[in-house]
Amino acid sequence: MSALTFNSVRKTFGPIVALEGLDLAVQPGELISLLGPSGCGKTTALRVAAGFEKADSGSVSVNGVDITNKPAHKRNMGMVFQSYSLFPNLTVALNVDFGLRTRGIASATRAKRVAEMLELVQLGDLARRYPHQLSGGQQQRVALARALAIQPEVLLLDEPLSALDAKVRLSLRDEIRRIQTTVGITTLLVTHDQEEALGIADRVGVMSSGRLEQLASPNEVYSNPASAFVARFVGSMNELPAVVRGADAVDVAGETIITPSARTQIPGTSILLLVRPEDLTLAPGTEPGLQGTVTSCTFQGAATVVGVRLDVLDVLVNAHVGSSVAGDLVPGQRVSVRIDGTRAVCEVAAAPIEMTEEPAPAA
Amino acid sequence: MAFVENSVGAYATMYAFADSEGDRPTTPTPASRAKRFGRIVPVTIMVLCGLFFTLPLLAMARFSLQNVPMIHLGWSTLFKKWSFSGITRAFGEQGFRDGLKLSSVLAVGTVVLTLGLLLPTALWVHLRVPKARAFIEFLTVLPYVIPPIALVAGIRVIKPHARWFLNSDLSLIPFYVVLALPFTFRALDAGIRAIDVKTLVDASRGLGAGWVTTMRRALIPNLRTAIISSAFLTATVVLGEFTIAQVLLKRTLPQFMAEYQSREGQGGMGLALLAIVATTTLLAILTLATRKRGQAQPISRF
């Protein structure tokens, strides 16, 4: 039995469909991150789970109990918000105490629990501070302590890191994961930051237009995207016009590339082949493969991103090359590009006439 | 501020030079003259405004607090025979005490009713129908636009049908609530917009608090400044209102003051001066007290 279940949840705001029949089951103790562009419905999903929004249809249940019609304050959810949601008039300790107090717990138990929670987020010595005396990262840790203090059934994190600067974001991300595994709490995290989603979660749910496009492990989502949308949204992709040749082969400007993703396509179809930058291999000179000219080299530490303009298709592709190898490449140099199609994704190309957005010239 | 005014002054003179003398160089450079000009103008305006406000008050003070016949009020008598006897005599009047009592009751009643109605409304608008905010704001400024005399005409129409209501002194409260609307709604609205009400409400409800607890523990403490200022502004409106009380024949403090003024010119003027000083002091205290409160500060981000 899953800890948190969405059952074909649909939610609209006027003409806008935020959730289009969302089905999702979070297993006990699991951390699932919902990833998607803004407006894909991920935050709505979280707010429906918290009870802040009411689903138009469908149901939400926690540990098998239907909570669809339960008001927010009667649900047992811990929520951390994107913006700092601490009560500015209360100290850190009283903020953590807030939920315990509304539950009418005896004060001795409350004090003990507040101390425990602040210890868990390593802020025991700041109990008497006010929120405005804390840094952003500290405020979010207090918010986490406050959410966990009530021993919720599910922890809901609504972009908890997006208002923080890069360094704090990274350390707090690991901190959240550490606390989540220590407490063993079922967690749903919403984020638009793919690095965050892939780095922290047991499973990643990629959402688009109110639907779950793919729900799988971070590695699976990256290496075996279920759709062109997922492929493009997670990581970066090169897009090469191609034609399906056979069961698992496509033709890119005369080069045959073996790719299992062509199996579902009808031979002869025009497609876009989506290939990860690390699946392109560059060789100096004129070896077999697609010919092109290096246009740029961007050093990124371990890898270097090399931009290559292909002769035949006149498209720009990016290749990730190990920096030790890339040292030999300079802009203007002729290279041949070889494509490993094992992880590539086929997308049926739109009809050529729709490719251009300019109106047809008047006759 | 000073910088802005200076530069505006400087531009003005530069244009003047361009018009009259073209590009010919002049002995006192345009910049230095502009600078001096730019300083003189704001200072002059300040002094003029200051005199405009203080002279009548000084005149009031001399008329009401000096026991010198008006014909002799000149420079030579500036420091003679100052006394508060006019005001203390007014304090002794039964009408003064009754008026003060009634006006105080009305002020408290109006503040309570105003906050009771407007705080939930402002929050509800903010949380549920933010699009209606502009409309509500427009509604609340209507008492500004519609002259009180129109309200009074309205009262005349309903008077024969609602004597049981209008006979009570407390019947002024609903009218005062309406008159205070332009001030109170804005004060509350500004306070609500200064904090992230939506997130605070969500956080509170997510932690198991119902609406009452949310209001009591999460919202009202953080809106304290706004609530206090709107209460003060409401009280100020009530303590100064004359027209409606006159029409409904209520013996409020402003009524007494007008009546006393016609009977005892000096003491009446003294009371008026005292009212101005008291209100100003109250507003000054309010401004200082609310500025020091830490809660209304925006929540720091980093």
Interface residues (C-beta under 8 A of the other chain):
Chain A: A50 G51 F52 P71 A72 H73 K74 R75 N76 M77 G78 M79 F81 S83 Y84 S85 L86 F87 P88 N89 F98 G99 T102 R103 Y130 P131 H132 L134 S135 G136 Q139 A143 R146 A147 I150 A163 L164 D165
Chain B: I195 D196 T199 L200 D202 A203 S204 R205 G206 L207 G208 A209 G210 T213 R217 A218 P221 N222 G294 Q295 Q297 I299 S300 R301 F302
